[in-house]
C-alpha cells in the first residue's frame, strides 16, 4: 500500500451496470467484502455539492445510526 492510499478512504472496487428496469447487481466479491447477504437492507445516501449529485453511497441500515453520528457529530462541536 502506498502512502497515498493510506490517506484515501475510497477506492473503486467495481463498476456495475444499471439495467432498463433501474436495477443493478453487486458483484459477489463486493457483497462478500461488505458482508452483504440476501435480505439485508441498504440505505441509499446521495451526496450533493453545489447543486450537483457527486456520489451515491449504500449504507447497511444496521450501521446507519453510527454513520450519521460520525458525519454530523463533528459539525455539532
ZIRAFEN-V297439 format. One record per backbone hydrogen bond with DSSP energy under -0.5 kcal/mol. CO is the residue of the C=O (numbers start at 1). NH is the residue of the N-H. E is the energy in kcal/mol with one decimal. If there is no record, write none. Layout:
((CO	NH	E) (CO	NH	E))
This chain:
((2	6	-1.5) (3	7	-1.1) (4	7	-0.6) (4	8	-0.9) (11	13	-0.9) (19	22	-2.3) (23	19	-3.0) (25	27	-0.6) (27	30	-0.7) (27	31	-2.4) (28	32	-2.9) (29	33	-2.1) (30	34	-2.5) (31	36	-2.7) (32	35	-0.9) (35	37	-0.5) (37	40	-2.3) (41	61	-2.3) (43	45	-0.6) (43	59	-2.4) (44	46	-0.5) (45	57	-3.1) (46	48	-0.6) (47	54	-3.2) (47	55	-1.3) (49	52	-1.6) (52	49	-2.8) (55	47	-3.0) (57	45	-3.1) (57	59	-0.5) (59	43	-3.6) (60	63	-1.9) (61	64	-1.1) (63	67	-2.2) (64	68	-2.6) (65	69	-2.3) (66	70	-2.3) (67	71	-2.0) (68	72	-3.0) (69	73	-2.5) (70	74	-0.6) (72	75	-0.7) (72	76	-1.2) (73	76	-1.0) (73	77	-0.6) (74	77	-0.7))
